[in-house]
Structure formats: C-alpha cells, structure tokens
Amino acid sequence: PGLSRLVDRLGQRRVLPGALLLSAVGVVGLVALAGTSAPVWALLLCALVMSACPSQLGSCVRARWSWALRHRPDEVPRAYAWEA
C-alpha cells in the first residue's frame, strides 16, 4: 500500500525505478548470502529490503492502458487480456 500511495502521489516514472533498484538489491543480496554462513540478521535485512519495494508493474500497466485507450474504452478489456 505504501508504494502504491507513492505512485499515486508522485507518478510511476519517479517511483518505480527506485523501487525496482531497491528490490533488486535485496534479491541479489539474499541470493548472494543464502549459500554462505551469513548471520540470520543479514538474510532478514535483505528480505526486508526486497519485500519493502514489491513490484507493482501489473497495476501500473493497467493504469497506463486505461489512459492510453481513454478515447476507445471498448478496447480496454482487450488490452488487459493481452497484458495478462
């Protein structure tokens, strides 16, 4: 909900690149540390970073389809189906 609220307030272009970067850092850190004898707190920190910025791409793409097809509302369900 927090990330979605930021997207609504600031826009997709300003929020999603940073969220993607943070999520990627968390995933890479978790994968890199998983096979080592890293302390549990380090793994939890990576998991926290990864899950704090989940990708909202599906919702954002649907919002873009709605805007792009605002003059042809009958095409929106088709665009959603293609996206899915």
C-alpha positions, 0 to 999 in steps of 0.5 A: 500500500505504501508504494502504491500511495507513492505512485499515486502521489508522485507518478510511476516514472519517479517511483518505480525505478527506485523501487525496482533498484531497491528490490533488486538489491535485496534479491541479489543480496539474499541470493548472494548470502543464502549459500554462505554462513551469513548471520540470520540478521543479514538474510532478514535485512535483505528480505526486508529490503526486497519485500519493502519495494514489491513490484507493482508493474501489473497495476501500473500497466493497467493504469497506463492502458486505461489512459492510453485507450481513454478515447476507445474504452471498448478496447480496454478489456482487450488490452488487459487480456493481452497484458495478462 
